[in-house]
């Protein structure tokens, strides 16, 4: 089986379904690497990092990029109305909008 290098998502999907059936991921990485244009390392990386916090820029981020944009727009709109928000108010707003708890320290950053 020779796969087109553009088929990495298909390979990852196949590996995911095989792993769910009880096969070892490491053996599947080697099998697909032999039969595709990818190395074992590339397939392993794609498998373990697939859709991991896809909406976030990095793993330590409390809000998604979309939520950050919404929060930024709200802060800017309050400021434009001459009612700037204080950092101490942000945790309450974040919790009310998305039910995400953030610290006062997070708000100061």
Gaussian input, Z-matrix of N, CA and C with variables (Angstrom, degrees):
# hf/3-21g

backbone

0 1
 N
 C     1     B1
 C     2     B2     1     A1
 N     3     B3     2     A2     1     D1
 C     4     B4     3     A3     2     D2
 C     5     B5     4     A4     3     D3
 N     6     B6     5     A5     4     D4
 C     7     B7     6     A6     5     D5
 C     8     B8     7     A7     6     D6
 N     9     B9     8     A8     7     D7
 C    10    B10     9     A9     8     D8
 C    11    B11    10    A10     9     D9
 N    12    B12    11    A11    10    D10
 C    13    B13    12    A12    11    D11
 C    14    B14    13    A13    12    D12
 N    15    B15    14    A14    13    D13
 C    16    B16    15    A15    14    D14
 C    17    B17    16    A16    15    D15
 N    18    B18    17    A17    16    D16
 C    19    B19    18    A18    17    D17
 C    20    B20    19    A19    18    D18
 N    21    B21    20    A20    19    D19
 C    22    B22    21    A21    20    D20
 C    23    B23    22    A22    21    D21
 N    24    B24    23    A23    22    D22
 C    25    B25    24    A24    23    D23
 C    26    B26    25    A25    24    D24
 N    27    B27    26    A26    25    D25
 C    28    B28    27    A27    26    D26
 C    29    B29    28    A28    27    D27
 N    30    B30    29    A29    28    D28
 C    31    B31    30    A30    29    D29
 C    32    B32    31    A31    30    D30
 N    33    B33    32    A32    31    D31
 C    34    B34    33    A33    32    D32
 C    35    B35    34    A34    33    D33
 N    36    B36    35    A35    34    D34
 C    37    B37    36    A36    35    D35
 C    38    B38    37    A37    36    D36
 N    39    B39    38    A38    37    D37
 C    40    B40    39    A39    38    D38
 C    41    B41    40    A40    39    D39
 N    42    B42    41    A41    40    D40
 C    43    B43    42    A42    41    D41
 C    44    B44    43    A43    42    D42
 N    45    B45    44    A44    43    D43
 C    46    B46    45    A45    44    D44
 C    47    B47    46    A46    45    D45
 N    48    B48    47    A47    46    D46
 C    49    B49    48    A48    47    D47
 C    50    B50    49    A49    48    D48
 N    51    B51    50    A50    49    D49
 C    52    B52    51    A51    50    D50
 C    53    B53    52    A52    51    D51
 N    54    B54    53    A53    52    D52
 C    55    B55    54    A54    53    D53
 C    56    B56    55    A55    54    D54
 N    57    B57    56    A56    55    D55
 C    58    B58    57    A57    56    D56
 C    59    B59    58    A58    57    D57
 N    60    B60    59    A59    58    D58
 C    61    B61    60    A60    59    D59
 C    62    B62    61    A61    60    D60
 N    63    B63    62    A62    61    D61
 C    64    B64    63    A63    62    D62
 C    65    B65    64    A64    63    D63
 N    66    B66    65    A65    64    D64
 C    67    B67    66    A66    65    D65
 C    68    B68    67    A67    66    D66
 N    69    B69    68    A68    67    D67
 C    70    B70    69    A69    68    D68
 C    71    B71    70    A70    69    D69
 N    72    B72    71    A71    70    D70
 C    73    B73    72    A72    71    D71
 C    74    B74    73    A73    72    D72
 N    75    B75    74    A74    73    D73
 C    76    B76    75    A75    74    D74
 C    77    B77    76    A76    75    D75
 N    78    B78    77    A77    76    D76
 C    79    B79    78    A78    77    D77
 C    80    B80    79    A79    78    D78
 N    81    B81    80    A80    79    D79
 C    82    B82    81    A81    80    D80
 C    83    B83    82    A82    81    D81
 N    84    B84    83    A83    82    D82
 C    85    B85    84    A84    83    D83
 C    86    B86    85    A85    84    D84
 N    87    B87    86    A86    85    D85
 C    88    B88    87    A87    86    D86
 C    89    B89    88    A88    87    D87
 N    90    B90    89    A89    88    D88
 C    91    B91    90    A90    89    D89
 C    92    B92    91    A91    90    D90
 N    93    B93    92    A92    91    D91
 C    94    B94    93    A93    92    D92
 C    95    B95    94    A94    93    D93
 N    96    B96    95    A95    94    D94
 C    97    B97    96    A96    95    D95
 C    98    B98    97    A97    96    D96
 N    99    B99    98    A98    97    D97
 C   100   B100    99    A99    98    D98
 C   101   B101   100   A100    99    D99
 N   102   B102   101   A101   100   D100
 C   103   B103   102   A102   101   D101
 C   104   B104   103   A103   102   D102
 N   105   B105   104   A104   103   D103
 C   106   B106   105   A105   104   D104
 C   107   B107   106   A106   105   D105
 N   108   B108   107   A107   106   D106
 C   109   B109   108   A108   107   D107
 C   110   B110   109   A109   108   D108
 N   111   B111   110   A110   109   D109
 C   112   B112   111   A111   110   D110
 C   113   B113   112   A112   111   D111
 N   114   B114   113   A113   112   D112
 C   115   B115   114   A114   113   D113
 C   116   B116   115   A115   114   D114
 N   117   B117   116   A116   115   D115
 C   118   B118   117   A117   116   D116
 C   119   B119   118   A118   117   D117
 N   120   B120   119   A119   118   D118
 C   121   B121   120   A120   119   D119
 C   122   B122   121   A121   120   D120
 N   123   B123   122   A122   121   D121
 C   124   B124   123   A123   122   D122
 C   125   B125   124   A124   123   D123
 N   126   B126   125   A125   124   D124
 C   127   B127   126   A126   125   D125
 C   128   B128   127   A127   126   D126
 N   129   B129   128   A128   127   D127
 C   130   B130   129   A129   128   D128
 C   131   B131   130   A130   129   D129
 N   132   B132   131   A131   130   D130
 C   133   B133   132   A132   131   D131
 C   134   B134   133   A133   132   D132
 N   135   B135   134   A134   133   D133
 C   136   B136   135   A135   134   D134
 C   137   B137   136   A136   135   D135
 N   138   B138   137   A137   136   D136
 C   139   B139   138   A138   137   D137
 C   140   B140   139   A139   138   D138
 N   141   B141   140   A140   139   D139
 C   142   B142   141   A141   140   D140
 C   143   B143   142   A142   141   D141
 N   144   B144   143   A143   142   D142
 C   145   B145   144   A144   143   D143
 C   146   B146   145   A145   144   D144
 N   147   B147   146   A146   145   D145
 C   148   B148   147   A147   146   D146
 C   149   B149   148   A148   147   D147
 N   150   B150   149   A149   148   D148
 C   151   B151   150   A150   149   D149
 C   152   B152   151   A151   150   D150
 N   153   B153   152   A152   151   D151
 C   154   B154   153   A153   152   D152
 C   155   B155   154   A154   153   D153
 N   156   B156   155   A155   154   D154
 C   157   B157   156   A156   155   D155
 C   158   B158   157   A157   156   D156
 N   159   B159   158   A158   157   D157
 C   160   B160   159   A159   158   D158
 C   161   B161   160   A160   159   D159
 N   162   B162   161   A161   160   D160
 C   163   B163   162   A162   161   D161
 C   164   B164   163   A163   162   D162
 N   165   B165   164   A164   163   D163
 C   166   B166   165   A165   164   D164
 C   167   B167   166   A166   165   D165
 N   168   B168   167   A167   166   D166
 C   169   B169   168   A168   167   D167
 C   170   B170   169   A169   168   D168
 N   171   B171   170   A170   169   D169
 C   172   B172   171   A171   170   D170
 C   173   B173   172   A172   171   D171
 N   174   B174   173   A173   172   D172
 C   175   B175   174   A174   173   D173
 C   176   B176   175   A175   174   D174
 N   177   B177   176   A176   175   D175
 C   178   B178   177   A177   176   D176
 C   179   B179   178   A178   177   D177
 N   180   B180   179   A179   178   D178
 C   181   B181   180   A180   179   D179
 C   182   B182   181   A181   180   D180
 N   183   B183   182   A182   181   D181
 C   184   B184   183   A183   182   D182
 C   185   B185   184   A184   183   D183
 N   186   B186   185   A185   184   D184
 C   187   B187   186   A186   185   D185
 C   188   B188   187   A187   186   D186
 N   189   B189   188   A188   187   D187
 C   190   B190   189   A189   188   D188
 C   191   B191   190   A190   189   D189
 N   192   B192   191   A191   190   D190
 C   193   B193   192   A192   191   D191
 C   194   B194   193   A193   192   D192
 N   195   B195   194   A194   193   D193
 C   196   B196   195   A195   194   D194
 C   197   B197   196   A196   195   D195
 N   198   B198   197   A197   196   D196
 C   199   B199   198   A198   197   D197
 C   200   B200   199   A199   198   D198
 N   201   B201   200   A200   199   D199
 C   202   B202   201   A201   200   D200
 C   203   B203   202   A202   201   D201
 N   204   B204   203   A203   202   D202
 C   205   B205   204   A204   203   D203
 C   206   B206   205   A205   204   D204
 N   207   B207   206   A206   205   D205
 C   208   B208   207   A207   206   D206
 C   209   B209   208   A208   207   D207
 N   210   B210   209   A209   208   D208
 C   211   B211   210   A210   209   D209
 C   212   B212   211   A211   210   D210
 N   213   B213   212   A212   211   D211
 C   214   B214   213   A213   212   D212
 C   215   B215   214   A214   213   D213
 N   216   B216   215   A215   214   D214
 C   217   B217   216   A216   215   D215
 C   218   B218   217   A217   216   D216
 N   219   B219   218   A218   217   D217
 C   220   B220   219   A219   218   D218
 C   221   B221   220   A220   219   D219
 N   222   B222   221   A221   220   D220
 C   223   B223   222   A222   221   D221
 C   224   B224   223   A223   222   D222
 N   225   B225   224   A224   223   D223
 C   226   B226   225   A225   224   D224
 C   227   B227   226   A226   225   D225
 N   228   B228   227   A227   226   D226
 C   229   B229   228   A228   227   D227
 C   230   B230   229   A229   228   D228
 N   231   B231   230   A230   229   D229
 C   232   B232   231   A231   230   D230
 C   233   B233   232   A232   231   D231
 N   234   B234   233   A233   232   D232
 C   235   B235   234   A234   233   D233
 C   236   B236   235   A235   234   D234
 N   237   B237   236   A236   235   D235
 C   238   B238   237   A237   236   D236
 C   239   B239   238   A238   237   D237
 N   240   B240   239   A239   238   D238
 C   241   B241   240   A240   239   D239
 C   242   B242   241   A241   240   D240
 N   243   B243   242   A242   241   D241
 C   244   B244   243   A243   242   D242
 C   245   B245   244   A244   243   D243
 N   246   B246   245   A245   244   D244
 C   247   B247   246   A246   245   D245
 C   248   B248   247   A247   246   D246
 N   249   B249   248   A248   247   D247
 C   250   B250   249   A249   248   D248
 C   251   B251   250   A250   249   D249
 N   252   B252   251   A251   250   D250
 C   253   B253   252   A252   251   D251
 C   254   B254   253   A253   252   D252
 N   255   B255   254   A254   253   D253
 C   256   B256   255   A255   254   D254
 C   257   B257   256   A256   255   D255
 N   258   B258   257   A257   256   D256
 C   259   B259   258   A258   257   D257
 C   260   B260   259   A259   258   D258
 N   261   B261   260   A260   259   D259
 C   262   B262   261   A261   260   D260
 C   263   B263   262   A262   261   D261
 N   264   B264   263   A263   262   D262
 C   265   B265   264   A264   263   D263
 C   266   B266   265   A265   264   D264
 N   267   B267   266   A266   265   D265
 C   268   B268   267   A267   266   D266
 C   269   B269   268   A268   267   D267
 N   270   B270   269   A269   268   D268
 C   271   B271   270   A270   269   D269
 C   272   B272   271   A271   270   D270
 N   273   B273   272   A272   271   D271
 C   274   B274   273   A273   272   D272
 C   275   B275   274   A274   273   D273
 N   276   B276   275   A275   274   D274
 C   277   B277   276   A276   275   D275
 C   278   B278   277   A277   276   D276
 N   279   B279   278   A278   277   D277
 C   280   B280   279   A279   278   D278
 C   281   B281   280   A280   279   D279
 N   282   B282   281   A281   280   D280
 C   283   B283   282   A282   281   D281
 C   284   B284   283   A283   282   D282
 N   285   B285   284   A284   283   D283
 C   286   B286   285   A285   284   D284
 C   287   B287   286   A286   285   D285
 N   288   B288   287   A287   286   D286
 C   289   B289   288   A288   287   D287
 C   290   B290   289   A289   288   D288
 N   291   B291   290   A290   289   D289
 C   292   B292   291   A291   290   D290
 C   293   B293   292   A292   291   D291
 N   294   B294   293   A293   292   D292
 C   295   B295   294   A294   293   D293
 C   296   B296   295   A295   294   D294
 N   297   B297   296   A296   295   D295
 C   298   B298   297   A297   296   D296
 C   299   B299   298   A298   297   D297
 N   300   B300   299   A299   298   D298
 C   301   B301   300   A300   299   D299
 C   302   B302   301   A301   300   D300
 N   303   B303   302   A302   301   D301
 C   304   B304   303   A303   302   D302
 C   305   B305   304   A304   303   D303
 N   306   B306   305   A305   304   D304
 C   307   B307   306   A306   305   D305
 C   308   B308   307   A307   306   D306
 N   309   B309   308   A308   307   D307
 C   310   B310   309   A309   308   D308
 C   311   B311   310   A310   309   D309
 N   312   B312   311   A311   310   D310
 C   313   B313   312   A312   311   D311
 C   314   B314   313   A313   312   D312
 N   315   B315   314   A314   313   D313
 C   316   B316   315   A315   314   D314
 C   317   B317   316   A316   315   D315
 N   318   B318   317   A317   316   D316
 C   319   B319   318   A318   317   D317
 C   320   B320   319   A319   318   D318
 N   321   B321   320   A320   319   D319
 C   322   B322   321   A321   320   D320
 C   323   B323   322   A322   321   D321
 N   324   B324   323   A323   322   D322
 C   325   B325   324   A324   323   D323
 C   326   B326   325   A325   324   D324

   B1=1.4450
   B2=1.5183
   B3=1.3046
   B4=1.4518
   B5=1.5190
   B6=1.3151
   B7=1.4585
   B8=1.5107
   B9=1.2907
   B10=1.4481
   B11=1.5344
   B12=1.3448
   B13=1.4668
   B14=1.5286
   B15=1.3103
   B16=1.4518
   B17=1.5266
   B18=1.3157
   B19=1.4560
   B20=1.5211
   B21=1.3128
   B22=1.4617
   B23=1.5305
   B24=1.3279
   B25=1.4686
   B26=1.5336
   B27=1.3196
   B28=1.4655
   B29=1.5178
   B30=1.3252
   B31=1.4628
   B32=1.5271
   B33=1.3197
   B34=1.4640
   B35=1.5206
   B36=1.3181
   B37=1.4613
   B38=1.5287
   B39=1.3346
   B40=1.4659
   B41=1.5228
   B42=1.3290
   B43=1.4592
   B44=1.5200
   B45=1.3175
   B46=1.4640
   B47=1.5268
   B48=1.3208
   B49=1.4670
   B50=1.5265
   B51=1.3356
   B52=1.4640
   B53=1.5294
   B54=1.3212
   B55=1.4654
   B56=1.5266
   B57=1.3285
   B58=1.4669
   B59=1.5331
   B60=1.3333
   B61=1.4690
   B62=1.5260
   B63=1.3344
   B64=1.4514
   B65=1.5220
   B66=1.3163
   B67=1.4688
   B68=1.5212
   B69=1.3138
   B70=1.4670
   B71=1.5274
   B72=1.3124
   B73=1.4601
   B74=1.5203
   B75=1.3246
   B76=1.4653
   B77=1.5219
   B78=1.3225
   B79=1.4729
   B80=1.5246
   B81=1.3176
   B82=1.4635
   B83=1.5304
   B84=1.3384
   B85=1.4644
   B86=1.5252
   B87=1.3196
   B88=1.4653
   B89=1.5264
   B90=1.3193
   B91=1.4570
   B92=1.5210
   B93=1.3113
   B94=1.4562
   B95=1.5240
   B96=1.3160
   B97=1.4645
   B98=1.5286
   B99=1.3408
   B100=1.4691
   B101=1.5206
   B102=1.3180
   B103=1.4586
   B104=1.5261
   B105=1.3135
   B106=1.4672
   B107=1.5170
   B108=1.2880
   B109=1.4615
   B110=1.5181
   B111=1.3289
   B112=1.4545
   B113=1.5200
   B114=1.3351
   B115=1.4644
   B116=1.5303
   B117=1.3227
   B118=1.4632
   B119=1.5278
   B120=1.3204
   B121=1.4654
   B122=1.5309
   B123=1.3231
   B124=1.4619
   B125=1.5278
   B126=1.3151
   B127=1.4666
   B128=1.5222
   B129=1.3297
   B130=1.4686
   B131=1.5264
   B132=1.3308
   B133=1.4655
   B134=1.5336
   B135=1.3206
   B136=1.4619
   B137=1.5282
   B138=1.3290
   B139=1.4606
   B140=1.5225
   B141=1.3236
   B142=1.4629
   B143=1.5262
   B144=1.3265
   B145=1.4538
   B146=1.5178
   B147=1.3212
   B148=1.4543
   B149=1.5271
   B150=1.3172
   B151=1.4684
   B152=1.5182
   B153=1.2994
   B154=1.4652
   B155=1.5165
   B156=1.3215
   B157=1.4658
   B158=1.5210
   B159=1.3148
   B160=1.4580
   B161=1.5228
   B162=1.3031
   B163=1.4587
   B164=1.5237
   B165=1.3123
   B166=1.4574
   B167=1.5252
   B168=1.3162
   B169=1.4565
   B170=1.5239
   B171=1.3286
   B172=1.4585
   B173=1.5218
   B174=1.3091
   B175=1.4534
   B176=1.5135
   B177=1.3289
   B178=1.4593
   B179=1.5217
   B180=1.2880
   B181=1.4486
   B182=1.5264
   B183=1.3148
   B184=1.4627
   B185=1.5220
   B186=1.3249
   B187=1.4568
   B188=1.5247
   B189=1.3203
   B190=1.4644
   B191=1.5233
   B192=1.3090
   B193=1.4618
   B194=1.5269
   B195=1.3240
   B196=1.4691
   B197=1.5281
   B198=1.3250
   B199=1.4659
   B200=1.5234
   B201=1.3294
   B202=1.4675
   B203=1.5246
   B204=1.3279
   B205=1.4688
   B206=1.5209
   B207=1.3282
   B208=1.4676
   B209=1.5299
   B210=1.3270
   B211=1.4650
   B212=1.5236
   B213=1.3185
   B214=1.4633
   B215=1.5228
   B216=1.3225
   B217=1.4640
   B218=1.5285
   B219=1.3266
   B220=1.4683
   B221=1.5291
   B222=1.3222
   B223=1.4690
   B224=1.5247
   B225=1.3264
   B226=1.4657
   B227=1.5256
   B228=1.3351
   B229=1.4695
   B230=1.5294
   B231=1.3293
   B232=1.4693
   B233=1.5300
   B234=1.3183
   B235=1.4592
   B236=1.5300
   B237=1.3252
   B238=1.4691
   B239=1.5276
   B240=1.3175
   B241=1.4748
   B242=1.5297
   B243=1.3152
   B244=1.4660
   B245=1.5184
   B246=1.3474
   B247=1.4575
   B248=1.5368
   B249=1.3299
   B250=1.4675
   B251=1.5299
   B252=1.3134
   B253=1.4644
   B254=1.5212
   B255=1.3094
   B256=1.4611
   B257=1.5261
   B258=1.3285
   B259=1.4592
   B260=1.5267
   B261=1.3119
   B262=1.4676
   B263=1.5345
   B264=1.3347
   B265=1.4641
   B266=1.5319
   B267=1.3198
   B268=1.4639
   B269=1.5274
   B270=1.3430
   B271=1.4692
   B272=1.5262
   B273=1.3220
   B274=1.4633
   B275=1.5222
   B276=1.3175
   B277=1.4640
   B278=1.5227
   B279=1.3294
   B280=1.4669
   B281=1.5237
   B282=1.3153
   B283=1.4640
   B284=1.5269
   B285=1.3111
   B286=1.4649
   B287=1.5333
   B288=1.3320
   B289=1.4613
   B290=1.5326
   B291=1.3490
   B292=1.4679
   B293=1.5224
   B294=1.3082
   B295=1.4678
   B296=1.5374
   B297=1.3195
   B298=1.4666
   B299=1.5142
   B300=1.3207
   B301=1.4602
   B302=1.5309
   B303=1.3050
   B304=1.4602
   B305=1.5248
   B306=1.3087
   B307=1.4682
   B308=1.5230
   B309=1.2992
   B310=1.4633
   B311=1.5160
   B312=1.3337
   B313=1.4661
   B314=1.5305
   B315=1.3443
   B316=1.4525
   B317=1.5272
   B318=1.3162
   B319=1.4633
   B320=1.5249
   B321=1.3209
   B322=1.4671
   B323=1.5196
   B324=1.2949
   B325=1.4859
   B326=1.4897
   A1=108.51
   A2=117.37
   A3=122.20
   A4=108.00
   A5=114.96
   A6=120.49
   A7=110.26
   A8=115.52
   A9=122.68
   A10=108.03
   A11=118.97
   A12=120.40
   A13=113.57
   A14=117.87
   A15=120.37
   A16=111.84
   A17=116.92
   A18=121.25
   A19=113.73
   A20=119.28
   A21=120.44
   A22=111.97
   A23=119.99
   A24=118.06
   A25=112.23
   A26=116.98
   A27=120.85
   A28=110.56
   A29=116.63
   A30=121.33
   A31=109.64
   A32=117.08
   A33=121.49
   A34=110.37
   A35=116.77
   A36=120.84
   A37=110.62
   A38=116.86
   A39=121.28
   A40=111.23
   A41=116.40
   A42=120.30
   A43=110.21
   A44=117.04
   A45=121.56
   A46=110.93
   A47=116.94
   A48=119.24
   A49=111.49
   A50=117.56
   A51=121.09
   A52=111.51
   A53=116.25
   A54=120.74
   A55=109.57
   A56=116.36
   A57=120.15
   A58=111.48
   A59=116.02
   A60=120.74
   A61=112.17
   A62=116.78
   A63=120.54
   A64=116.00
   A65=118.84
   A66=120.51
   A67=110.02
   A68=115.83
   A69=121.25
   A70=110.25
   A71=114.86
   A72=120.69
   A73=111.43
   A74=118.15
   A75=120.32
   A76=111.58
   A77=116.77
   A78=119.84
   A79=110.83
   A80=115.92
   A81=120.01
   A82=111.10
   A83=117.13
   A84=120.00
   A85=110.01
   A86=116.02
   A87=120.90
   A88=111.47
   A89=117.05
   A90=121.53
   A91=111.02
   A92=116.82
   A93=120.17
   A94=112.14
   A95=118.05
   A96=120.36
   A97=110.47
   A98=116.81
   A99=120.08
   A100=111.83
   A101=117.01
   A102=121.11
   A103=114.67
   A104=116.76
   A105=119.82
   A106=109.01
   A107=116.07
   A108=120.49
   A109=113.47
   A110=117.22
   A111=121.01
   A112=111.54
   A113=115.86
   A114=120.60
   A115=108.30
   A116=115.38
   A117=120.67
   A118=109.45
   A119=116.45
   A120=120.86
   A121=111.79
   A122=117.37
   A123=120.57
   A124=111.17
   A125=115.85
   A126=119.78
   A127=110.46
   A128=117.08
   A129=121.35
   A130=110.30
   A131=116.26
   A132=120.69
   A133=110.42
   A134=116.52
   A135=120.66
   A136=111.19
   A137=116.68
   A138=121.02
   A139=111.54
   A140=116.73
   A141=120.22
   A142=113.59
   A143=117.70
   A144=120.15
   A145=113.35
   A146=117.63
   A147=121.47
   A148=110.83
   A149=115.50
   A150=123.07
   A151=114.43
   A152=117.66
   A153=119.67
   A154=108.41
   A155=115.87
   A156=121.79
   A157=111.17
   A158=114.97
   A159=120.05
   A160=112.36
   A161=117.34
   A162=120.40
   A163=112.46
   A164=117.17
   A165=120.68
   A166=110.31
   A167=115.71
   A168=120.45
   A169=111.93
   A170=116.98
   A171=121.06
   A172=109.09
   A173=116.42
   A174=122.45
   A175=115.83
   A176=118.58
   A177=120.59
   A178=112.86
   A179=116.94
   A180=121.34
   A181=110.06
   A182=117.34
   A183=122.23
   A184=111.64
   A185=117.14
   A186=121.79
   A187=110.35
   A188=115.63
   A189=119.42
   A190=108.39
   A191=116.67
   A192=119.79
   A193=110.67
   A194=116.34
   A195=120.72
   A196=111.15
   A197=116.59
   A198=120.37
   A199=110.95
   A200=116.73
   A201=120.25
   A202=111.17
   A203=116.29
   A204=120.24
   A205=111.21
   A206=116.59
   A207=120.50
   A208=110.15
   A209=116.35
   A210=120.22
   A211=110.79
   A212=116.43
   A213=120.78
   A214=110.75
   A215=117.67
   A216=121.32
   A217=110.82
   A218=116.51
   A219=119.87
   A220=110.90
   A221=116.00
   A222=119.93
   A223=109.90
   A224=116.62
   A225=120.90
   A226=110.89
   A227=116.85
   A228=118.89
   A229=111.51
   A230=117.69
   A231=119.98
   A232=109.90
   A233=116.10
   A234=120.43
   A235=110.77
   A236=116.31
   A237=120.52
   A238=111.29
   A239=116.85
   A240=121.57
   A241=112.04
   A242=115.95
   A243=122.36
   A244=112.74
   A245=116.62
   A246=122.65
   A247=108.58
   A248=117.07
   A249=118.12
   A250=112.10
   A251=114.90
   A252=120.45
   A253=109.40
   A254=115.79
   A255=120.90
   A256=107.80
   A257=117.54
   A258=119.96
   A259=114.10
   A260=116.95
   A261=120.14
   A262=111.77
   A263=117.74
   A264=121.62
   A265=112.76
   A266=117.75
   A267=121.22
   A268=114.63
   A269=120.35
   A270=118.17
   A271=113.17
   A272=117.34
   A273=120.89
   A274=111.98
   A275=116.19
   A276=120.85
   A277=110.34
   A278=116.53
   A279=121.09
   A280=110.45
   A281=116.56
   A282=119.84
   A283=111.06
   A284=116.64
   A285=120.53
   A286=111.27
   A287=117.60
   A288=121.22
   A289=112.85
   A290=116.46
   A291=119.80
   A292=114.27
   A293=117.71
   A294=122.03
   A295=111.60
   A296=114.83
   A297=122.08
   A298=107.41
   A299=116.55
   A300=120.24
   A301=109.18
   A302=114.56
   A303=121.04
   A304=107.89
   A305=115.70
   A306=120.20
   A307=110.90
   A308=115.46
   A309=120.25
   A310=110.20
   A311=115.85
   A312=120.56
   A313=110.31
   A314=117.37
   A315=121.68
   A316=109.59
   A317=116.69
   A318=121.77
   A319=112.37
   A320=116.96
   A321=120.20
   A322=112.08
   A323=118.60
   A324=120.38
   A325=112.79
   D1=114.21
   D2=176.15
   D3=-109.88
   D4=123.88
   D5=-176.71
   D6=-107.33
   D7=150.14
   D8=174.81
   D9=-68.10
   D10=137.06
   D11=178.98
   D12=-56.46
   D13=-20.09
   D14=178.26
   D15=-76.00
   D16=-4.84
   D17=-176.10
   D18=-92.09
   D19=22.84
   D20=179.85
   D21=-58.83
   D22=-42.72
   D23=176.92
   D24=-59.61
   D25=-36.32
   D26=177.77
   D27=-66.08
   D28=-40.78
   D29=178.42
   D30=-62.24
   D31=-46.83
   D32=-178.68
   D33=-63.40
   D34=-40.31
   D35=177.97
   D36=-62.22
   D37=-42.34
   D38=178.88
   D39=-65.01
   D40=-43.82
   D41=179.36
   D42=-62.79
   D43=-42.69
   D44=179.66
   D45=-59.37
   D46=-43.65
   D47=-179.40
   D48=-69.67
   D49=-35.55
   D50=178.51
   D51=-69.44
   D52=-38.79
   D53=178.20
   D54=-64.35
   D55=-38.38
   D56=177.78
   D57=-62.68
   D58=-26.07
   D59=178.60
   D60=-85.89
   D61=-3.42
   D62=175.06
   D63=108.27
   D64=2.30
   D65=178.60
   D66=-78.64
   D67=154.49
   D68=-179.01
   D69=-80.05
   D70=130.66
   D71=-178.54
   D72=-61.81
   D73=-39.57
   D74=-177.24
   D75=-62.47
   D76=-38.53
   D77=177.88
   D78=-67.63
   D79=-38.07
   D80=179.31
   D81=-68.10
   D82=-37.49
   D83=176.85
   D84=-57.92
   D85=-46.00
   D86=-179.29
   D87=-65.10
   D88=-42.65
   D89=179.62
   D90=-60.58
   D91=-49.45
   D92=-178.87
   D93=-70.11
   D94=-30.98
   D95=177.41
   D96=-66.02
   D97=-38.78
   D98=178.32
   D99=-65.23
   D100=-30.73
   D101=-172.57
   D102=-107.11
   D103=10.90
   D104=179.29
   D105=-137.86
   D106=-179.01
   D107=179.02
   D108=-88.89
   D109=14.61
   D110=-176.75
   D111=-108.43
   D112=155.03
   D113=174.79
   D114=-87.51
   D115=165.03
   D116=176.65
   D117=-58.72
   D118=-42.46
   D119=-178.72
   D120=-61.69
   D121=-41.51
   D122=179.67
   D123=-65.02
   D124=-42.92
   D125=-179.84
   D126=-67.40
   D127=-43.38
   D128=178.98
   D129=-60.00
   D130=-46.22
   D131=-179.43
   D132=-60.61
   D133=-47.15
   D134=-179.29
   D135=-63.15
   D136=-39.15
   D137=-179.07
   D138=-64.60
   D139=-47.60
   D140=-175.76
   D141=-79.47
   D142=-16.98
   D143=-178.33
   D144=-110.71
   D145=7.67
   D146=-178.80
   D147=-64.03
   D148=124.18
   D149=175.25
   D150=52.47
   D151=22.87
   D152=178.34
   D153=-76.70
   D154=108.31
   D155=-177.31
   D156=49.78
   D157=49.27
   D158=-176.01
   D159=-58.86
   D160=-29.24
   D161=-178.00
   D162=-85.61
   D163=-2.61
   D164=-178.42
   D165=-112.33
   D166=149.08
   D167=179.05
   D168=-72.67
   D169=-34.67
   D170=177.84
   D171=-151.54
   D172=163.51
   D173=-171.92
   D174=-65.54
   D175=-24.75
   D176=-177.44
   D177=-88.15
   D178=1.35
   D179=-176.63
   D180=-74.45
   D181=131.93
   D182=-179.70
   D183=-78.22
   D184=-37.20
   D185=-177.66
   D186=-112.01
   D187=153.26
   D188=174.27
   D189=-71.08
   D190=167.46
   D191=178.33
   D192=-60.97
   D193=-38.62
   D194=178.44
   D195=-62.72
   D196=-44.35
   D197=178.76
   D198=-64.15
   D199=-39.02
   D200=176.99
   D201=-60.02
   D202=-41.28
   D203=179.46
   D204=-65.35
   D205=-41.33
   D206=178.30
   D207=-63.41
   D208=-45.66
   D209=179.78
   D210=-62.63
   D211=-43.11
   D212=178.44
   D213=-60.99
   D214=-41.73
   D215=179.10
   D216=-63.55
   D217=-39.59
   D218=178.99
   D219=-65.49
   D220=-43.97
   D221=-180.00
   D222=-62.40
   D223=-43.60
   D224=-180.00
   D225=-65.04
   D226=-40.32
   D227=-179.03
   D228=-66.48
   D229=-38.85
   D230=176.17
   D231=-63.98
   D232=-41.27
   D233=-179.57
   D234=-65.40
   D235=-39.12
   D236=179.78
   D237=-64.88
   D238=-26.42
   D239=178.38
   D240=-91.36
   D241=14.90
   D242=-179.31
   D243=60.70
   D244=31.32
   D245=175.47
   D246=-128.62
   D247=62.35
   D248=-175.07
   D249=-60.76
   D250=138.74
   D251=177.22
   D252=-77.67
   D253=146.35
   D254=175.68
   D255=-94.31
   D256=149.51
   D257=179.58
   D258=-52.90
   D259=-32.87
   D260=-178.98
   D261=-66.33
   D262=-20.64
   D263=179.87
   D264=-82.49
   D265=-22.37
   D266=-174.30
   D267=-62.85
   D268=-43.21
   D269=179.08
   D270=-56.78
   D271=-38.32
   D272=178.35
   D273=-65.57
   D274=-40.84
   D275=179.34
   D276=-65.64
   D277=-45.92
   D278=179.88
   D279=-61.34
   D280=-42.48
   D281=-179.51
   D282=-66.51
   D283=-40.07
   D284=-179.20
   D285=-68.10
   D286=-39.91
   D287=-177.20
   D288=-75.57
   D289=-45.12
   D290=-170.36
   D291=-125.73
   D292=4.00
   D293=-178.66
   D294=55.53
   D295=40.30
   D296=177.39
   D297=-113.67
   D298=126.79
   D299=179.41
   D300=-88.46
   D301=124.77
   D302=175.56
   D303=-126.44
   D304=153.57
   D305=-177.18
   D306=-86.39
   D307=165.64
   D308=174.33
   D309=-63.85
   D310=-33.69
   D311=177.39
   D312=-63.70
   D313=-41.07
   D314=177.89
   D315=-59.09
   D316=-40.96
   D317=-176.86
   D318=-66.23
   D319=-27.84
   D320=-178.91
   D321=-77.64
   D322=-13.66
   D323=-177.33
   D324=-78.91

